[in-house]
C-alpha cells in the first residue's frame, strides 16, 4: 500500500501471496512502482520474508529506501544484538510507547560484507525478558 507522505491518503495498493518472497517479485514490484510514480522521497516497507542479499542489493542498487524486519535466525541480526547487549539497557536509550517503555538504539552499519550501508535499529524490551524468565522458571 502506498500512502501520501503529508496527507496520508491511500494512493496505490497491491498484494501478493505470502510465499512470494523471491527477488523476481520485488523486481516486478519496483519496476511497476517506478513506471507509475516518481520515486523521490519514498520508502518500501517489507516483511522479513524478503530479507536476503539479492533483495537488499536490488533495493540499494535502485536507491530505494526500505525498512525490513530481520529474522533472529540471521547472523547479521545476531551480531547487531551482541554488539548492543551490554549497553542498550540504559536510560539514554529509552523509547516511550503506548505500553511499557522499551530501549532502542540506531546505528549505521555495513551489511554482510557488502558495500551496502544500512541504518540498523535494535530494540530491547526488559518487561518481555522478565516475563519470559518467569515463564521459564514457573513451568
N, C-alpha and C positions, 0 to 999 in steps of 0.2 A: 504494500500500500504506500502510495506517495502522498505526502502532505505538503501544503504550502508552509514555508518556514515562519512567516509572520502571521498570516491569517488562519492557518491550520485547517483549511478545507481539504477534503479528500480529492486529489487530482487524478490519481491513477491507481488501479488495483488489479492484481493478478494472483493466482495461487497455483501451486504445483503439488504433486504428490510428495509426501514426506520422504519417500525413498529416492527422490531425485536430488542427490547432493553432489553429483559429479561436476567436473569443470564445464562440460558442454551445456548444462542447464544454466550455469552462471554466465557463460559466454553469450548464450541466447538472450538472457535477461538484460545484460549490459548493452548488447547491440540494439535490442528493441528500445530500451530506455534512451540510448543516445540518439536513435532515429526520431524519437518523439519529443524529446526535451533538451533544453540547454542544460548540461550537467554542472554548470557553475554553482559552487556552494551547495552541493548535495552530498548525501551520505547514504550508504546502504547499511541496513541493519539485518544481519543474517544469523541464523541459529548455528549451534556448534556442529551440526552435521556437515556444514560447508567448510569447517576449519581443516584445511590441508594446504600443502605447499603450492600446488597448482592454482587453487582458487585465490590464495593470498597474493601470489605472483601476478595473476591476471588482474586483480583489482589494483594492485600497486602500479603495474605497467600502464594502466589506463588513467592513473592519477585519480582514482575514485576513493574517497574517504569511506571507511567502513567501521562498523562495530560488530564484533563477533565474540560470543562466549566460547571459551576454550575448555574442552573436557579435561577433568583432573587426571585422566589416564595418560595425558600427553606430557612428554618430558619437558617441553618448554614451559608449560603451566607449572609443573612441579618445581622447576628451577626458580621461577618467579616467587613462589611461595617460600621456598627455602631461603632466598635472599632477604625476604621481609620478615621472616618468622620471629627473629629476636627483637625487632624494633617497632613492629606495627601496633602493638597494644600500648599506645601512648596517647595522651590527651591531645597532642597536636594533630593526630590523625582521626579525630572524632568526626563522624558523619551522622548528622541528625536525620532520622527517618520518621515515618508515621508510627513505627513500632519502637522497639528497643534501639538505642544508639549502637552503631557499628563503627569499626575503624576501617580506614581506606587510605591507600597511597596511590600516587600516579607517578610513573617513571617512563622515560624514553629509553627503549632497548632495541637491540638489533635482533631480528627474528631468525632462528635456525641457521646461523652462519651465512645468511643471505645478506645482500646489501639493503634489505628492506628494514627501515626504521619504523618501529611501532610505538604507540603510546599504550602502556600497559597499566591496567588498574587492578589492584589486588585488594580484596575486602576480607575483613575478619569480623566474625560475629561472636563475641565472647559468651552471649547467652546460649547460642546454639552449641558451643563447645561444652558448656556446663550441663545442658540438657542431655547431650549425647553421653557424657561421663556418668550422669545419674542413671540413665537407661542401661548403660553397660554394667554398672555395679549392682543395680537393683534387679537385673534379670537373671 
